[in-house]
Amino acid sequence: MMKLKSLFLILCFFAAFSLLGTAQERAVKGKVTAFETVPLINVTVTCKGLDTEVLTDENGCFMLRCNDKEKLRISAHGFYSENVNLRNFAEGDSVFVDLRFRKGDKNFEIATGYGHISGKQLSYAIEQLEADSGYSSYRDILEAIEGRISGVSIGNNAIIIRGATTINSGATPALLVVDGTIVEFPVFVNIPPTQVKSISVIKGAAASARYGSRGMGGVIVVKTKQ
């Protein structure tokens, strides 16, 4: 009886070990930006499990090998770091990360000093953000979208972006993304306008490149004042 019990424990150990080894290593590529469009250079991208890291190039792009169940750590001096769970991305999907700038003159000097972004680009981006009058005058986020973005219609618990696709574009709801996370319509509509930092639309090839088939109806991207 004791021998059978020992044999059972050994088999369980090897079964657990084999399950741990099922994580598949794959090539992960992506791009790191700031202020939605500005590429960040020399950003450190680390695969936490394998302890490997690379730096983004002059276009903000990177590529490294990592297990599909690992997390990426994206960090740049003068910006808030972000973790990306690869479980949320299918193999072949590109990882797009938009880092938030840490306000202040010291962080301005750090970010530009490390060569992540030029002083001219950073100054312009900050000026644009400060010049934005905000969204607090709107009753809800849907009114803000209709008031600020042309070519959208709202109804039946969905937002439709006209011209987002070439075939049956009116029947494909837009993908809703808040602070980098895909959310459902009921969550989206409860975002207070006073907390909205920016609202933008991505459609066509840009939406497909970033979000795959999920973005075929276009994407509404909201950033909040975190």
PAMI-854839 format. One record per residue (C-alpha): residue in one letter; z, y, x. Coordinates in Angstrom, 2 decimals, m for minus. Example, Ala and Ser with C-alpha at 12.3 -4.5 7.8 and 13.67 -1.06 7.14 Angstrom:
2
<filo><marza>A</marza><pz>7.80</pz><py>m4.50</py><px>12.30</px></filo>
<filo><marza>S</marza><pz>7.14</pz><py>m1.06</py><px>13.67</px></filo>
END
This chain:
226
<filo><marza>M</marza><pz>0.00</pz><py>0.00</py><px>0.00</px></filo>
<filo><marza>M</marza><pz>0.90</pz><py>2.36</py><px>2.84</px></filo>
<filo><marza>K</marza><pz>m2.41</pz><py>1.61</py><px>4.59</px></filo>
<filo><marza>L</marza><pz>m4.37</pz><py>2.38</py><px>1.42</px></filo>
<filo><marza>K</marza><pz>m2.52</pz><py>5.65</py><px>1.03</px></filo>
<filo><marza>S</marza><pz>m3.26</pz><py>6.62</py><px>4.63</px></filo>
<filo><marza>L</marza><pz>m6.91</pz><py>5.71</py><px>4.20</px></filo>
<filo><marza>F</marza><pz>m7.09</pz><py>7.83</py><px>1.04</px></filo>
<filo><marza>L</marza><pz>m5.62</pz><py>10.85</py><px>2.87</px></filo>
<filo><marza>I</marza><pz>m8.11</pz><py>10.46</py><px>5.71</px></filo>
<filo><marza>L</marza><pz>m11.04</pz><py>10.31</py><px>3.28</px></filo>
<filo><marza>C</marza><pz>m9.75</pz><py>13.43</py><px>1.51</px></filo>
<filo><marza>F</marza><pz>m9.52</pz><py>15.23</py><px>4.85</px></filo>
<filo><marza>F</marza><pz>m13.12</pz><py>14.43</py><px>5.78</px></filo>
<filo><marza>A</marza><pz>m14.33</pz><py>15.36</py><px>2.30</px></filo>
<filo><marza>A</marza><pz>m12.62</pz><py>18.75</py><px>2.54</px></filo>
<filo><marza>F</marza><pz>m13.98</pz><py>19.25</py><px>6.04</px></filo>
<filo><marza>S</marza><pz>m17.53</pz><py>18.53</py><px>4.88</px></filo>
<filo><marza>L</marza><pz>m17.18</pz><py>21.04</py><px>2.03</px></filo>
<filo><marza>L</marza><pz>m16.06</pz><py>23.71</py><px>4.47</px></filo>
<filo><marza>G</marza><pz>m19.17</pz><py>23.08</py><px>6.49</px></filo>
<filo><marza>T</marza><pz>m21.59</pz><py>23.65</py><px>3.61</px></filo>
<filo><marza>A</marza><pz>m21.88</pz><py>27.39</py><px>4.25</px></filo>
<filo><marza>Q</marza><pz>m25.44</pz><py>28.05</py><px>5.38</px></filo>
<filo><marza>E</marza><pz>m26.24</pz><py>30.44</py><px>8.19</px></filo>
<filo><marza>R</marza><pz>m29.05</pz><py>32.86</py><px>7.38</px></filo>
<filo><marza>A</marza><pz>m30.68</pz><py>36.04</py><px>8.62</px></filo>
<filo><marza>V</marza><pz>m29.33</pz><py>39.11</py><px>6.87</px></filo>
<filo><marza>K</marza><pz>m31.24</pz><py>42.36</py><px>6.98</px></filo>
<filo><marza>G</marza><pz>m30.51</pz><py>45.72</py><px>5.44</px></filo>
<filo><marza>K</marza><pz>m30.27</pz><py>49.47</py><px>5.78</px></filo>
<filo><marza>V</marza><pz>m27.39</pz><py>51.93</py><px>6.06</px></filo>
<filo><marza>T</marza><pz>m27.70</pz><py>55.49</py><px>4.74</px></filo>
<filo><marza>A</marza><pz>m25.56</pz><py>58.46</py><px>3.81</px></filo>
<filo><marza>F</marza><pz>m26.07</pz><py>60.93</py><px>0.96</px></filo>
<filo><marza>E</marza><pz>m28.37</pz><py>58.30</py><px>m0.60</px></filo>
<filo><marza>T</marza><pz>m31.41</pz><py>58.99</py><px>1.59</px></filo>
<filo><marza>V</marza><pz>m30.39</pz><py>59.89</py><px>5.17</px></filo>
<filo><marza>P</marza><pz>m30.57</pz><py>56.89</py><px>7.61</px></filo>
<filo><marza>L</marza><pz>m27.48</pz><py>56.42</py><px>9.78</px></filo>
<filo><marza>I</marza><pz>m28.04</pz><py>55.44</py><px>13.41</px></filo>
<filo><marza>N</marza><pz>m25.79</pz><py>53.28</py><px>15.64</px></filo>
<filo><marza>V</marza><pz>m23.67</pz><py>52.08</py><px>12.72</px></filo>
<filo><marza>T</marza><pz>m21.71</pz><py>48.93</py><px>13.52</px></filo>
<filo><marza>V</marza><pz>m22.51</pz><py>45.97</py><px>11.25</px></filo>
<filo><marza>T</marza><pz>m20.14</pz><py>43.05</py><px>11.78</px></filo>
<filo><marza>C</marza><pz>m20.24</pz><py>39.53</py><px>10.37</px></filo>
<filo><marza>K</marza><pz>m16.48</pz><py>39.05</py><px>9.96</px></filo>
<filo><marza>G</marza><pz>m16.43</pz><py>35.24</py><px>9.99</px></filo>
<filo><marza>L</marza><pz>m18.70</pz><py>34.69</py><px>13.00</px></filo>
<filo><marza>D</marza><pz>m17.40</pz><py>37.76</py><px>14.84</px></filo>
<filo><marza>T</marza><pz>m20.93</pz><py>38.95</py><px>15.63</px></filo>
<filo><marza>E</marza><pz>m22.13</pz><py>42.54</py><px>15.38</px></filo>
<filo><marza>V</marza><pz>m25.23</pz><py>44.70</py><px>15.72</px></filo>
<filo><marza>L</marza><pz>m26.05</pz><py>48.40</py><px>15.56</px></filo>
<filo><marza>T</marza><pz>m28.47</pz><py>50.05</py><px>13.15</px></filo>
<filo><marza>D</marza><pz>m31.69</pz><py>51.45</py><px>14.62</px></filo>
<filo><marza>E</marza><pz>m33.23</pz><py>54.92</py><px>14.28</px></filo>
<filo><marza>N</marza><pz>m34.22</pz><py>54.09</py><px>10.69</px></filo>
<filo><marza>G</marza><pz>m30.76</pz><py>52.86</py><px>9.74</px></filo>
<filo><marza>C</marza><pz>m31.98</pz><py>49.25</py><px>9.62</px></filo>
<filo><marza>F</marza><pz>m30.22</pz><py>46.16</py><px>10.95</px></filo>
<filo><marza>M</marza><pz>m30.60</pz><py>42.38</py><px>11.10</px></filo>
<filo><marza>L</marza><pz>m28.14</pz><py>39.68</py><px>12.13</px></filo>
<filo><marza>R</marza><pz>m27.32</pz><py>36.05</py><px>11.42</px></filo>
<filo><marza>C</marza><pz>m24.35</pz><py>35.30</py><px>9.22</px></filo>
<filo><marza>N</marza><pz>m23.00</pz><py>32.60</py><px>6.92</px></filo>
<filo><marza>D</marza><pz>m23.92</pz><py>33.15</py><px>3.29</px></filo>
<filo><marza>K</marza><pz>m20.25</pz><py>33.10</py><px>2.25</px></filo>
<filo><marza>E</marza><pz>m19.10</pz><py>35.69</py><px>4.78</px></filo>
<filo><marza>K</marza><pz>m18.53</pz><py>39.43</py><px>4.48</px></filo>
<filo><marza>L</marza><pz>m20.22</pz><py>42.21</py><px>6.40</px></filo>
<filo><marza>R</marza><pz>m18.18</pz><py>45.13</py><px>7.69</px></filo>
<filo><marza>I</marza><pz>m20.16</pz><py>48.39</py><px>7.87</px></filo>
<filo><marza>S</marza><pz>m18.49</pz><py>51.14</py><px>9.88</px></filo>
<filo><marza>A</marza><pz>m19.48</pz><py>54.48</py><px>11.39</px></filo>
<filo><marza>H</marza><pz>m17.36</pz><py>57.22</py><px>12.93</px></filo>
<filo><marza>G</marza><pz>m16.72</pz><py>60.03</py><px>10.46</px></filo>
<filo><marza>F</marza><pz>m17.58</pz><py>57.87</py><px>7.42</px></filo>
<filo><marza>Y</marza><pz>m15.62</pz><py>55.53</py><px>5.17</px></filo>
<filo><marza>S</marza><pz>m16.19</pz><py>51.89</py><px>6.10</px></filo>
<filo><marza>E</marza><pz>m17.41</pz><py>49.35</py><px>3.55</px></filo>
<filo><marza>N</marza><pz>m17.24</pz><py>45.58</py><px>3.15</px></filo>
<filo><marza>V</marza><pz>m20.21</pz><py>43.71</py><px>1.66</px></filo>
<filo><marza>N</marza><pz>m19.73</pz><py>40.23</py><px>0.19</px></filo>
<filo><marza>L</marza><pz>m22.87</pz><py>38.19</py><px>0.88</px></filo>
<filo><marza>R</marza><pz>m22.08</pz><py>35.96</py><px>m2.09</px></filo>
<filo><marza>N</marza><pz>m23.47</pz><py>38.79</py><px>m4.23</px></filo>
<filo><marza>F</marza><pz>m26.88</pz><py>38.62</py><px>m2.55</px></filo>
<filo><marza>A</marza><pz>m29.47</pz><py>35.90</py><px>m2.86</px></filo>
<filo><marza>E</marza><pz>m31.11</pz><py>34.64</py><px>0.31</px></filo>
<filo><marza>G</marza><pz>m33.92</pz><py>37.03</py><px>1.22</px></filo>
<filo><marza>D</marza><pz>m32.33</pz><py>40.03</py><px>m0.52</px></filo>
<filo><marza>S</marza><pz>m31.88</pz><py>43.13</py><px>1.62</px></filo>
<filo><marza>V</marza><pz>m28.45</pz><py>44.75</py><px>1.86</px></filo>
<filo><marza>F</marza><pz>m28.44</pz><py>48.49</py><px>1.23</px></filo>
<filo><marza>V</marza><pz>m25.24</pz><py>50.42</py><px>1.93</px></filo>
<filo><marza>D</marza><pz>m24.66</pz><py>54.14</py><px>1.44</px></filo>
<filo><marza>L</marza><pz>m21.59</pz><py>55.28</py><px>3.39</px></filo>
<filo><marza>R</marza><pz>m19.45</pz><py>58.17</py><px>2.18</px></filo>
<filo><marza>F</marza><pz>m18.79</pz><py>61.00</py><px>4.61</px></filo>
<filo><marza>R</marza><pz>m15.18</pz><py>61.90</py><px>5.39</px></filo>
<filo><marza>K</marza><pz>m14.93</pz><py>65.62</py><px>4.71</px></filo>
<filo><marza>G</marza><pz>m13.71</pz><py>68.02</py><px>7.40</px></filo>
<filo><marza>D</marza><pz>m14.90</pz><py>69.77</py><px>10.54</px></filo>
<filo><marza>K</marza><pz>m13.37</pz><py>67.08</py><px>12.76</px></filo>
<filo><marza>N</marza><pz>m15.36</pz><py>64.34</py><px>11.06</px></filo>
<filo><marza>F</marza><pz>m18.49</pz><py>66.49</py><px>11.24</px></filo>
<filo><marza>E</marza><pz>m18.11</pz><py>66.64</py><px>15.02</px></filo>
<filo><marza>I</marza><pz>m17.31</pz><py>62.93</py><px>15.26</px></filo>
<filo><marza>A</marza><pz>m20.26</pz><py>61.80</py><px>13.12</px></filo>
<filo><marza>T</marza><pz>m22.75</pz><py>63.97</py><px>14.98</px></filo>
<filo><marza>G</marza><pz>m21.15</pz><py>63.32</py><px>18.36</px></filo>
<filo><marza>Y</marza><pz>m21.62</pz><py>59.57</py><px>18.00</px></filo>
<filo><marza>G</marza><pz>m25.26</pz><py>60.16</py><px>17.04</px></filo>
<filo><marza>H</marza><pz>m25.00</pz><py>58.66</py><px>13.55</px></filo>
<filo><marza>I</marza><pz>m26.63</pz><py>61.74</py><px>12.00</px></filo>
<filo><marza>S</marza><pz>m27.92</pz><py>65.08</py><px>13.27</px></filo>
<filo><marza>G</marza><pz>m25.90</pz><py>68.23</py><px>12.72</px></filo>
<filo><marza>K</marza><pz>m28.80</pz><py>69.77</py><px>10.81</px></filo>
<filo><marza>Q</marza><pz>m29.06</pz><py>66.85</py><px>8.40</px></filo>
<filo><marza>L</marza><pz>m25.32</pz><py>66.70</py><px>7.82</px></filo>
<filo><marza>S</marza><pz>m25.04</pz><py>70.45</py><px>7.24</px></filo>
<filo><marza>Y</marza><pz>m27.87</pz><py>70.39</py><px>4.71</px></filo>
<filo><marza>A</marza><pz>m26.44</pz><py>67.39</py><px>2.85</px></filo>
<filo><marza>I</marza><pz>m23.00</pz><py>68.99</py><px>2.59</px></filo>
<filo><marza>E</marza><pz>m24.51</pz><py>72.27</py><px>1.37</px></filo>
<filo><marza>Q</marza><pz>m26.44</pz><py>70.41</py><px>m1.33</px></filo>
<filo><marza>L</marza><pz>m23.29</pz><py>68.65</py><px>m2.54</px></filo>
<filo><marza>E</marza><pz>m21.25</pz><py>71.85</py><px>m2.61</px></filo>
<filo><marza>A</marza><pz>m24.03</pz><py>73.68</py><px>m4.46</px></filo>
<filo><marza>D</marza><pz>m24.05</pz><py>71.07</py><px>m7.28</px></filo>
<filo><marza>S</marza><pz>m22.39</pz><py>72.57</py><px>m10.35</px></filo>
<filo><marza>G</marza><pz>m21.10</pz><py>69.15</py><px>m11.39</px></filo>
<filo><marza>Y</marza><pz>m21.14</pz><py>67.25</py><px>m14.66</px></filo>
<filo><marza>S</marza><pz>m17.88</pz><py>68.41</py><px>m16.27</px></filo>
<filo><marza>S</marza><pz>m19.69</pz><py>70.46</py><px>m18.94</px></filo>
<filo><marza>Y</marza><pz>m21.11</pz><py>67.28</py><px>m20.57</px></filo>
<filo><marza>R</marza><pz>m19.26</pz><py>65.35</py><px>m23.28</px></filo>
<filo><marza>D</marza><pz>m20.08</pz><py>61.95</py><px>m21.77</px></filo>
<filo><marza>I</marza><pz>m22.20</pz><py>60.39</py><px>m19.05</px></filo>
<filo><marza>L</marza><pz>m25.09</pz><py>59.61</py><px>m21.40</px></filo>
<filo><marza>E</marza><pz>m25.40</pz><py>63.28</py><px>m22.32</px></filo>
<filo><marza>A</marza><pz>m25.35</pz><py>64.11</py><px>m18.61</px></filo>
<filo><marza>I</marza><pz>m28.20</pz><py>61.69</py><px>m17.94</px></filo>
<filo><marza>E</marza><pz>m30.31</pz><py>63.08</py><px>m20.77</px></filo>
<filo><marza>G</marza><pz>m29.56</pz><py>66.61</py><px>m19.65</px></filo>
<filo><marza>R</marza><pz>m30.35</pz><py>66.09</py><px>m15.98</px></filo>
<filo><marza>I</marza><pz>m32.96</pz><py>63.33</py><px>m15.79</px></filo>
<filo><marza>S</marza><pz>m36.35</pz><py>63.43</py><px>m17.44</px></filo>
<filo><marza>G</marza><pz>m38.18</pz><py>60.36</py><px>m18.72</px></filo>
<filo><marza>V</marza><pz>m35.19</pz><py>58.42</py><px>m20.02</px></filo>
<filo><marza>S</marza><pz>m34.22</pz><py>57.32</py><px>m23.50</px></filo>
<filo><marza>I</marza><pz>m30.92</pz><py>55.88</py><px>m24.67</px></filo>
<filo><marza>G</marza><pz>m30.33</pz><py>53.47</py><px>m27.53</px></filo>
<filo><marza>N</marza><pz>m29.25</pz><py>49.94</py><px>m28.49</px></filo>
<filo><marza>N</marza><pz>m26.67</pz><py>49.86</py><px>m25.69</px></filo>
<filo><marza>A</marza><pz>m29.28</pz><py>50.40</py><px>m23.00</px></filo>
<filo><marza>I</marza><pz>m30.99</pz><py>53.09</py><px>m20.96</px></filo>
<filo><marza>I</marza><pz>m34.78</pz><py>52.92</py><px>m20.71</px></filo>
<filo><marza>I</marza><pz>m36.67</pz><py>54.66</py><px>m17.92</px></filo>
<filo><marza>R</marza><pz>m40.21</pz><py>55.41</py><px>m19.01</px></filo>
<filo><marza>G</marza><pz>m42.81</pz><py>54.37</py><px>m16.46</px></filo>
<filo><marza>A</marza><pz>m40.40</pz><py>52.22</py><px>m14.46</px></filo>
<filo><marza>T</marza><pz>m42.70</pz><py>49.19</py><px>m14.78</px></filo>
<filo><marza>T</marza><pz>m46.39</pz><py>48.84</py><px>m15.50</px></filo>
<filo><marza>I</marza><pz>m46.03</pz><py>46.15</py><px>m18.16</px></filo>
<filo><marza>N</marza><pz>m43.80</pz><py>46.53</py><px>m21.22</px></filo>
<filo><marza>S</marza><pz>m41.76</pz><py>49.15</py><px>m19.39</px></filo>
<filo><marza>G</marza><pz>m40.17</pz><py>50.38</py><px>m22.59</px></filo>
<filo><marza>A</marza><pz>m38.61</pz><py>46.97</py><px>m23.27</px></filo>
<filo><marza>T</marza><pz>m36.84</pz><py>46.60</py><px>m19.92</px></filo>
<filo><marza>P</marza><pz>m33.38</pz><py>48.22</py><px>m19.70</px></filo>
<filo><marza>A</marza><pz>m32.46</pz><py>50.02</py><px>m16.51</px></filo>
<filo><marza>L</marza><pz>m30.02</pz><py>48.38</py><px>m14.14</px></filo>
<filo><marza>L</marza><pz>m26.75</pz><py>50.34</py><px>m14.02</px></filo>
<filo><marza>V</marza><pz>m25.05</pz><py>50.73</py><px>m10.64</px></filo>
<filo><marza>V</marza><pz>m21.78</pz><py>52.60</py><px>m10.09</px></filo>
<filo><marza>D</marza><pz>m20.49</pz><py>53.11</py><px>m6.54</px></filo>
<filo><marza>G</marza><pz>m22.62</pz><py>50.22</py><px>m5.34</px></filo>
<filo><marza>T</marza><pz>m21.54</pz><py>47.78</py><px>m8.07</px></filo>
<filo><marza>I</marza><pz>m23.76</pz><py>46.59</py><px>m10.93</px></filo>
<filo><marza>V</marza><pz>m21.96</pz><py>47.21</py><px>m14.24</px></filo>
<filo><marza>E</marza><pz>m22.59</pz><py>46.49</py><px>m17.92</px></filo>
<filo><marza>F</marza><pz>m23.40</pz><py>49.25</py><px>m20.42</px></filo>
<filo><marza>P</marza><pz>m19.89</pz><py>49.36</py><px>m22.06</px></filo>
<filo><marza>V</marza><pz>m18.31</pz><py>49.98</py><px>m18.64</px></filo>
<filo><marza>F</marza><pz>m20.94</pz><py>52.53</py><px>m17.71</px></filo>
<filo><marza>V</marza><pz>m20.51</pz><py>54.72</py><px>m20.80</px></filo>
<filo><marza>N</marza><pz>m16.76</pz><py>55.03</py><px>m20.22</px></filo>
<filo><marza>I</marza><pz>m17.16</pz><py>56.86</py><px>m16.91</px></filo>
<filo><marza>P</marza><pz>m15.70</pz><py>60.38</py><px>m17.37</px></filo>
<filo><marza>P</marza><pz>m18.29</pz><py>63.07</py><px>m16.53</px></filo>
<filo><marza>T</marza><pz>m15.61</pz><py>64.95</py><px>m14.58</px></filo>
<filo><marza>Q</marza><pz>m15.51</pz><py>62.02</py><px>m12.13</px></filo>
<filo><marza>V</marza><pz>m19.27</pz><py>61.90</py><px>m11.55</px></filo>
<filo><marza>K</marza><pz>m20.47</pz><py>63.05</py><px>m8.15</px></filo>
<filo><marza>S</marza><pz>m24.18</pz><py>62.31</py><px>m8.53</px></filo>
<filo><marza>I</marza><pz>m26.68</pz><py>60.55</py><px>m10.79</px></filo>
<filo><marza>S</marza><pz>m30.05</pz><py>59.39</py><px>m9.53</px></filo>
<filo><marza>V</marza><pz>m32.94</pz><py>57.19</py><px>m10.62</px></filo>
<filo><marza>I</marza><pz>m34.73</pz><py>54.56</py><px>m8.56</px></filo>
<filo><marza>K</marza><pz>m37.88</pz><py>52.92</py><px>m9.90</px></filo>
<filo><marza>G</marza><pz>m41.06</pz><py>51.19</py><px>m8.86</px></filo>
<filo><marza>A</marza><pz>m41.30</pz><py>49.61</py><px>m5.40</px></filo>
<filo><marza>A</marza><pz>m38.06</pz><py>51.24</py><px>m4.22</px></filo>
<filo><marza>A</marza><pz>m36.10</pz><py>49.61</py><px>m7.06</px></filo>
<filo><marza>S</marza><pz>m37.67</pz><py>46.20</py><px>m6.42</px></filo>
<filo><marza>A</marza><pz>m37.04</pz><py>46.40</py><px>m2.69</px></filo>
<filo><marza>R</marza><pz>m33.39</pz><py>47.20</py><px>m3.19</px></filo>
<filo><marza>Y</marza><pz>m32.47</pz><py>45.16</py><px>m6.27</px></filo>
<filo><marza>G</marza><pz>m35.24</pz><py>42.57</py><px>m6.65</px></filo>
<filo><marza>S</marza><pz>m36.26</pz><py>41.48</py><px>m10.15</px></filo>
<filo><marza>R</marza><pz>m33.08</pz><py>42.98</py><px>m11.57</px></filo>
<filo><marza>G</marza><pz>m34.47</pz><py>46.45</py><px>m10.89</px></filo>
<filo><marza>M</marza><pz>m37.84</pz><py>45.94</py><px>m12.61</px></filo>
<filo><marza>G</marza><pz>m36.81</pz><py>48.37</py><px>m15.37</px></filo>
<filo><marza>G</marza><pz>m35.61</pz><py>50.95</py><px>m12.87</px></filo>
<filo><marza>V</marza><pz>m32.08</pz><py>51.68</py><px>m11.71</px></filo>
<filo><marza>I</marza><pz>m29.59</pz><py>54.38</py><px>m12.68</px></filo>
<filo><marza>V</marza><pz>m27.30</pz><py>54.99</py><px>m9.69</px></filo>
<filo><marza>V</marza><pz>m24.02</pz><py>56.83</py><px>m10.24</px></filo>
<filo><marza>K</marza><pz>m21.61</pz><py>57.88</py><px>m7.53</px></filo>
<filo><marza>T</marza><pz>m18.12</pz><py>58.97</py><px>m8.48</px></filo>
<filo><marza>K</marza><pz>m15.65</pz><py>61.26</py><px>m6.78</px></filo>
<filo><marza>Q</marza><pz>m13.64</pz><py>58.52</py><px>m5.13</px></filo>
END
